[in-house]
Amino acid sequence: MLTIRHATLADKPVAYEWLCCSDTTSLHLGPPDYPESPVPTREEFERDFEDLYFLPAGRRQGAVTIIERAGEPIGCLCYACFHLQPGAAELDIWLKERRLCGLGLGTEALRLLVEHLRRELGITRFLIRPSTRNTRAIRAYAKAGFVDRPEKIPALRSFLKEEFWDAYGGGDYGLEGTAVMTMEDEPRPQ
Ligand SMILES: CC(C)(COP(=O)(O)OP(=O)(O)OC[C@H]1O[C@@H](n2cnc3c(N)ncnc32)[C@H](O)[C@@H]1OP(=O)(O)O)[C@@H](O)C(=O)NCCC(=O)NCCS
């Protein structure tokens, strides 16, 4: 059975290991496939995933959660809201080993987090931004209900707060190399 739980500060070292030093790292970060998005150093991880993401006090702004299969931790799933319009969250996910990929676990975990955020924080709009070359992630997100938005800039503008556009508009792979995928509970105005 798959579950998610909020990470604590004790989980922070493994969250770093799984993101930056595992056999899934090269599937989404660093050369040869993703030279434009280098693997974060420990210091960069500390900066990007500050302690607040691991503490109850931060949960309205964002949090790291741990995915568990029958009680065994198998990866991380995060959300962040601080840079987005009210009612929106951006998600990110990484499993800790390749042998766990392709089994439907990432898709199921995303569904669990979306349900949790709807219920606990009233989030109704979800954003996720993989590399355009990460076909496995794109397929998993589509199965979880995310839709690719080829009109990237207007889609992103409807999510990001204006003051965060310069810092976060390009995503991890630059505007060109980043897919913009969204899931919105209300129909979008035409
Ligand atoms: C991205 C990730 C979370 C997806 O979770 P997952 O459990 O592997 O996803 P699923 O098994 O539900 O779905 C993967 C889909 O991609 C397909 N797939 C598998 N390997 C693939 C490959 N090399 N190329 C293209 N598609 C592939 C699978 O067939 C499956 O589709 P299907 O169910 O229609 O057959 C997980 O693979 C992962 O952690 N990858 C490494 C980190 C990463 O890339 N994170 C994304 C950052 S945005």
The ligand as an SDF file (V2000), in Angstrom:
LIG
                    3D

 48 50  0  0  0  0  0  0  0  0999 V2000
    9.1260   10.6290  -12.8060 C   0  0  0  0  0  0  0  0  0  0  0  0
    8.6900    9.5580  -11.8150 C   0  0  0  0  0  0  0  0  0  0  0  0
    8.3090   10.1920  -10.4980 C   0  0  0  0  0  0  0  0  0  0  0  0
    7.4530    8.8560  -12.4140 C   0  0  0  0  0  0  0  0  0  0  0  0
    7.0260    7.8770  -11.5210 O   0  0  0  0  0  0  0  0  0  0  0  0
    6.8580    6.3530  -12.0220 P   0  0  0  0  0  0  0  0  0  0  0  0
    6.3340    5.5830  -10.8930 O   0  0  0  0  0  0  0  0  0  0  0  0
    8.1550    5.9110  -12.6350 O   0  0  0  0  0  0  0  0  0  0  0  0
    5.7780    6.5600  -13.1630 O   0  0  0  0  0  0  0  0  0  0  0  0
    4.7450    5.4850  -13.7300 P   0  0  0  0  0  0  0  0  0  0  0  0
    5.3310    4.1190  -13.6320 O   0  0  0  0  0  0  0  0  0  0  0  0
    3.4280    5.7220  -13.1390 O   0  0  0  0  0  0  0  0  0  0  0  0
    4.6220    5.9300  -15.2440 O   0  0  0  0  0  0  0  0  0  0  0  0
    5.7430    5.9940  -16.1000 C   0  0  0  0  0  0  0  0  0  0  0  0
    5.2820    5.8660  -17.5200 C   0  0  0  0  0  0  0  0  0  0  0  0
    6.3940    6.1530  -18.3670 O   0  0  0  0  0  0  0  0  0  0  0  0
    6.6300    5.0300  -19.1900 C   0  0  0  0  0  0  0  0  0  0  0  0
    8.0710    4.8710  -19.3000 N   0  0  0  0  0  0  0  0  0  0  0  0
    8.8640    4.1190  -18.5610 C   0  0  0  0  0  0  0  0  0  0  0  0
   10.1390    4.2500  -18.9480 N   0  0  0  0  0  0  0  0  0  0  0  0
   10.1340    5.1020  -19.9420 C   0  0  0  0  0  0  0  0  0  0  0  0
   11.1370    5.6340  -20.7420 C   0  0  0  0  0  0  0  0  0  0  0  0
   12.4290    5.3080  -20.5770 N   0  0  0  0  0  0  0  0  0  0  0  0
   10.7640    6.5090  -21.6710 N   0  0  0  0  0  0  0  0  0  0  0  0
    9.4830    6.8270  -21.8370 C   0  0  0  0  0  0  0  0  0  0  0  0
    8.4670    6.3560  -21.0800 N   0  0  0  0  0  0  0  0  0  0  0  0
    8.8120    5.5010  -20.1540 C   0  0  0  0  0  0  0  0  0  0  0  0
    6.0420    3.8470  -18.5180 C   0  0  0  0  0  0  0  0  0  0  0  0
    5.7410    2.8610  -19.4680 O   0  0  0  0  0  0  0  0  0  0  0  0
    4.8100    4.4650  -17.8680 C   0  0  0  0  0  0  0  0  0  0  0  0
    3.7520    4.6270  -18.7750 O   0  0  0  0  0  0  0  0  0  0  0  0
    2.5610    3.5200  -18.9160 P   0  0  0  0  0  0  0  0  0  0  0  0
    1.9890    3.3150  -17.5440 O   0  0  0  0  0  0  0  0  0  0  0  0
    1.6150    4.1440  -19.8750 O   0  0  0  0  0  0  0  0  0  0  0  0
    3.2160    2.2770  -19.4440 O   0  0  0  0  0  0  0  0  0  0  0  0
    9.8330    8.5070  -11.5710 C   0  0  0  0  0  0  0  0  0  0  0  0
   10.0750    7.7760  -12.7670 O   0  0  0  0  0  0  0  0  0  0  0  0
   11.1340    9.1340  -11.1070 C   0  0  0  0  0  0  0  0  0  0  0  0
   11.3190    9.3480   -9.9140 O   0  0  0  0  0  0  0  0  0  0  0  0
   12.0230    9.4280  -12.0450 N   0  0  0  0  0  0  0  0  0  0  0  0
   13.3270   10.0040  -11.6960 C   0  0  0  0  0  0  0  0  0  0  0  0
   13.2010   11.4330  -11.1810 C   0  0  0  0  0  0  0  0  0  0  0  0
   12.4460   12.3220  -12.1230 C   0  0  0  0  0  0  0  0  0  0  0  0
   12.5970   12.2740  -13.3240 O   0  0  0  0  0  0  0  0  0  0  0  0
   11.6250   13.1830  -11.5340 N   0  0  0  0  0  0  0  0  0  0  0  0
   10.8280   14.1110  -12.2830 C   0  0  0  0  0  0  0  0  0  0  0  0
   11.2900   15.4890  -12.0390 C   0  0  0  0  0  0  0  0  0  0  0  0
   10.1820   16.6490  -12.8310 S   0  0  0  0  0  0  0  0  0  0  0  0
  1  2  1  0
  2  3  1  0
  2  4  1  0
  2 36  1  0
  4  5  1  0
  5  6  1  0
  6  7  2  0
  6  8  1  0
  6  9  1  0
  9 10  1  0
 10 11  2  0
 10 12  1  0
 10 13  1  0
 13 14  1  0
 14 15  1  0
 15 16  1  0
 15 30  1  0
 16 17  1  0
 17 18  1  0
 17 28  1  0
 18 19  1  0
 18 27  1  0
 19 20  2  0
 20 21  1  0
 21 22  1  0
 21 27  2  0
 22 23  1  0
 22 24  2  0
 24 25  1  0
 25 26  2  0
 26 27  1  0
 28 29  1  0
 28 30  1  0
 30 31  1  0
 31 32  1  0
 32 33  2  0
 32 34  1  0
 32 35  1  0
 36 37  1  0
 36 38  1  0
 38 39  2  0
 38 40  1  0
 40 41  1  0
 41 42  1  0
 42 43  1  0
 43 44  2  0
 43 45  1  0
 45 46  1  0
 46 47  1  0
 47 48  1  0
M  END
$$$$
